[in-house]
């Protein structure tokens, strides 16, 4: 059953609804009937177009009230929280050195003293860090951070490998430090800050946040949320930070957050402030800009600003191919005029 989102600013659709409806029907039929395991691992699809909820469906035993671990989509939400902290004057701007908040970790090394909040948000801090290897690998810093039991301290204590902004290095410790800065600046726990300034206004109530032994939130991938609430995050971005009649986060921050700053060297993507930015080919030499919040296993929130379109998937495809890129490439891009 389609349930409308409250307090949404209606926007005219910039996509052919008949073509989009047909593409959704085809994808839905494949997911329902195809016996290949990666289709059976799809848990939800939600499509929001032109200011309206167009499609919402849950698969393989999942329901609308089933919360999902959104993995690294958490990072994209933390980027919004940093924007709110800056908007409200708790933090001056993203160019402030991290040493202003954690001098004991950052003032002892010349390179490290130059790391700013912006470097954290773009994953260009230059820390020695490796997590693009199996989680079970003893050299995986993300796993070592988790096992340490003190996620913030582990992240803060990493040595430097390169000067800041020299290269993109995927690092789940960066959002931990961003969360630590928010907590120091606001004198609030991250989850309390999120509840007051982001989740509260968006009526996001059903969520949980993984915490370490000190009660510190896992800002790199510890949020579990309802898929419909993940879409609310996309609507907020699509509406330039507005929700209903309120400016939850500034339009300027949204613009900065989904602007590309550096190539990831992982695929054709670039990186904003904890958001992935891609120009995907529609046809011939034409492309469409897509900003996405992405988490392991197929947790994907795609925002198409030009087309006023949002597509969200939750999946359990950690070791199998993910379905949402296939759906975007083969079903959605061809119907965008």
C-alpha positions in Angstrom: 0.0 0.0 0.0 1.3 3.4 -0.9 1.5 5.7 2.1 2.2 9.4 1.3 5.1 11.3 3.0 3.9 14.3 5.0 5.3 17.8 4.7 6.8 17.3 1.2 7.2 20.2 -1.2 5.5 19.1 -4.4 7.6 19.5 -7.5 6.7 19.0 -11.1 7.9 15.7 -12.5 10.7 15.9 -15.0 10.4 12.3 -16.2 7.9 10.5 -18.4 5.6 8.8 -15.8 4.3 6.2 -18.2 7.8 5.1 -19.2 8.9 5.1 -15.5 5.8 3.1 -14.5 6.5 0.5 -17.2 10.2 0.3 -16.1 9.1 -0.3 -12.5 6.6 -3.0 -13.4 9.3 -4.9 -15.4 11.8 -4.7 -12.5 9.1 -5.7 -10.0 8.2 -8.7 -12.1 11.8 -9.8 -12.5 12.4 -9.6 -8.7 9.3 -11.5 -7.9 9.9 -14.3 -10.5 13.6 -14.6 -11.2 15.2 -17.4 -9.1 18.8 -16.0 -9.1 19.9 -15.4 -5.6 20.7 -11.7 -6.0 17.1 -11.0 -7.0 15.9 -12.9 -3.9 18.1 -10.7 -1.8 16.2 -7.5 -2.6 14.4 -6.3 0.4 12.7 -3.1 -0.7 12.3 -0.6 -3.5 10.8 2.9 -3.2 10.5 5.4 -6.0 9.6 9.0 -5.4 9.0 11.2 -8.5 7.6 14.7 -9.0 6.8 15.3 -5.3 4.9 12.1 -5.0 5.4 8.5 -3.8 5.2 6.5 -7.0 6.1 3.0 -5.9 6.8 1.2 -2.6 7.2 -2.5 -2.2 8.9 -4.9 0.2 10.2 -8.4 -0.7 11.2 -11.7 0.8 9.5 -11.3 4.1 10.4 -7.7 4.8 7.6 -5.2 5.6 7.2 -1.5 5.9 8.0 -1.5 9.6 11.2 -3.6 9.2 14.2 -1.5 10.1 17.4 -2.1 8.0 21.0 -1.6 8.8 21.9 1.1 6.3 25.6 0.6 6.6 27.7 3.5 5.1 24.6 5.5 4.2 25.1 6.5 7.8 28.0 8.6 6.7 25.8 10.6 4.3 23.5 11.4 7.3 26.4 12.5 9.4 27.3 14.9 6.6 23.9 16.5 7.0 24.4 16.7 10.8 27.7 18.6 10.3 25.9 21.0 8.0 23.2 21.6 10.6 25.9 22.1 13.3 27.5 24.8 11.1 24.2 26.4 10.2 23.3 26.8 13.8 26.7 28.3 14.7 28.1 25.4 16.8 30.9 25.1 14.3 32.3 28.0 12.3 32.8 26.2 9.0 34.2 23.0 7.5 37.6 24.6 6.9 38.4 24.6 10.7 41.4 22.4 11.6 40.6 19.2 13.4 43.3 20.2 15.8 41.0 22.9 17.2 38.9 20.1 18.7 41.5 17.3 19.3 44.9 19.0 19.7 46.3 16.1 21.7 46.0 13.9 18.5 46.7 16.5 15.8 49.2 19.0 17.0 52.2 16.6 17.3 52.6 16.1 13.6 53.0 18.9 11.0 51.0 17.0 8.3 48.3 16.0 10.7 47.9 19.5 12.1 46.8 20.6 8.6 43.8 18.2 8.4 40.5 20.1 8.3 36.9 19.0 8.7 36.5 19.3 5.0 39.3 16.8 4.5 37.4 14.3 6.7 34.2 14.9 4.8 35.9 14.2 1.4 38.0 11.3 2.7 41.2 13.1 1.8 42.7 13.5 5.3 45.7 11.5 4.3 45.6 9.0 7.2 47.3 5.6 7.0 44.2 3.4 6.7 43.1 0.3 4.8 39.6 -1.1 4.7 39.0 -2.0 1.1 40.1 -5.6 1.9 38.0 -8.4 3.5 36.6 -7.4 6.9 38.2 -10.7 8.3 41.6 -9.6 7.2 43.6 -8.7 10.3 45.0 -5.6 8.5 41.5 -4.1 7.9 41.4 -0.8 9.9 37.6 -0.7 9.9 37.6 -4.1 11.6 40.4 -3.1 14.0 38.6 0.1 14.9 35.4 -2.0 15.7 37.3 -4.5 17.8 39.1 -1.7 19.7 35.9 -0.8 21.6 36.8 2.9 21.4 36.0 3.9 17.9 36.8 7.6 18.2 40.2 7.2 19.8 41.2 4.6 17.2 40.3 6.9 14.4 42.0 9.9 16.0 45.2 8.1 16.6 46.0 7.0 13.0 49.3 8.3 11.6 49.6 10.2 8.3 50.4 8.5 5.0 50.2 11.5 2.7 49.5 15.2 2.9 45.8 16.2 3.1 43.8 16.3 -0.1 46.4 14.5 -2.2 44.2 11.5 -2.7 40.9 9.9 -1.9 41.1 7.0 0.6 37.9 5.4 1.7 38.0 5.6 5.5 35.2 4.8 8.0 37.2 6.5 10.7 36.7 9.9 9.1 33.0 10.1 10.0 33.9 9.0 13.5 36.0 12.1 13.9 33.3 14.3 12.4 30.9 12.9 14.9 33.4 13.5 17.7 33.7 17.2 16.6 29.9 17.5 16.5 29.7 16.1 20.0 32.4 18.4 21.4 31.0 21.5 19.7 27.4 21.0 20.6 27.9 19.2 24.0 25.4 16.7 22.8 25.6 13.0 22.0 25.4 12.5 18.2 22.1 10.6 18.4 20.6 13.3 20.6 21.7 16.0 18.2 20.3 14.0 15.3 17.0 13.5 17.0 16.6 17.1 17.8 17.7 18.7 14.6 17.2 16.2 11.8 15.1 13.1 12.7 12.7 15.1 14.8 11.7 17.5 12.1 11.4 14.7 9.5 9.3 12.5 11.9 11.9 9.8 11.9 11.2 7.9 15.1 11.9 4.2 14.5 15.7 3.8 14.3 18.6 2.4 16.3 22.3 3.3 16.4 25.1 0.9 17.1 27.4 2.2 19.9 30.8 1.3 21.4 31.5 0.6 25.0 31.7 4.4 25.7 28.3 4.9 24.2 29.7 6.6 21.1 27.6 6.1 17.9 29.1 4.3 14.9 29.0 7.2 12.5 30.5 5.2 9.7 27.8 2.6 9.3 25.8 1.9 12.5 22.4 3.3 11.8 19.3 1.1 11.2 16.3 2.8 9.8 13.1 2.2 7.9 13.5 2.3 4.1 10.7 5.0 4.0 12.7 7.1 6.3 15.8 6.8 4.2 13.8 8.2 1.4 12.9 11.2 3.6 16.6 12.0 3.6 16.6 12.0 -0.2 13.6 14.3 -0.3 15.4 16.7 2.1 18.3 16.8 -0.3 16.1 17.1 -3.4 14.3 20.0 -1.7 17.5 21.8 -1.0 17.3 21.3 2.7 13.6 22.1 3.2 11.0 19.9 4.8 7.5 21.3 4.6 7.9 24.9 5.6 11.1 24.5 7.5 14.7 24.9 6.4 16.2 21.9 8.2 19.7 22.4 6.7 20.8 25.3 4.5 20.6 25.2 0.8 24.2 26.2 0.7 25.2 23.1 2.6 23.2 20.8 0.3 24.9 22.4 -2.7 28.4 21.9 -1.1 27.5 18.4 0.1 26.6 17.0 -3.3 29.3 18.9 -5.3 32.1 16.7 -6.6 35.6 17.4 -5.1 37.8 14.5 -6.0 37.8 11.3 -8.1 37.4 8.2 -6.0 39.5 6.0 -8.4 37.1 3.2 -7.4 34.9 3.6 -10.5 33.7 6.6 -12.5 32.5 8.3 -9.3 33.6 11.5 -7.6 33.0 12.3 -4.0 31.3 15.2 -2.2 30.8 15.4 1.6 30.2 11.7 2.4 28.0 11.5 -0.8 28.9 9.8 -4.1 28.5 11.8 -7.2 28.3 10.3 -10.7 27.5 11.4 -14.2 25.8 8.3 -15.6 25.4 8.0 -19.4 21.8 8.1 -20.6 22.4 7.7 -24.3 25.0 8.8 -26.8 26.9 11.7 -25.3 24.3 12.7 -22.7 24.7 12.1 -19.0 22.7 12.6 -15.8 24.1 13.7 -12.5 23.2 11.3 -9.6 24.0 11.9 -6.0 23.9 8.8 -3.9 24.1 7.6 -0.3 25.5 4.1 -0.4 26.1 1.2 2.0 27.5 -2.2 1.8 25.3 -5.0 0.6 23.2 -2.9 -1.7 21.8 -0.1 0.5 21.4 2.7 -2.1 19.6 6.0 -2.1 19.8 7.7 -5.6 18.9 11.3 -6.0 18.4 12.7 -9.5 18.1 16.5 -8.9 17.5 17.3 -12.6 14.6 14.9 -12.8 13.1 15.4 -9.3 13.5 11.7 -8.8 14.5 9.5 -5.9 15.1 5.7 -6.0 15.9 3.7 -2.9 16.9 0.0 -2.6 17.7 -2.1 0.4 19.3 -5.4 -0.4 21.3 -8.2 1.3 23.8 -8.7 -1.6 27.1 -8.6 0.3 28.9 -11.2 -1.8 26.5 -11.4 -4.7 25.8 -8.8 -7.5 23.7 -5.8 -6.4 20.4 -5.2 -8.2 20.0 -1.4 -8.0 22.8 -0.5 -10.4 21.3 -2.9 -12.9 17.9 -1.3 -12.5 19.3 2.2 -12.9 21.3 1.4 -16.0 18.8 -0.8 -17.8 15.4 0.4 -16.7 15.7 4.0 -15.4 18.3 5.8 -17.5 16.7 4.8 -20.9 13.4 6.5 -19.9 15.0 9.9 -18.9 14.4 12.3 -21.7 
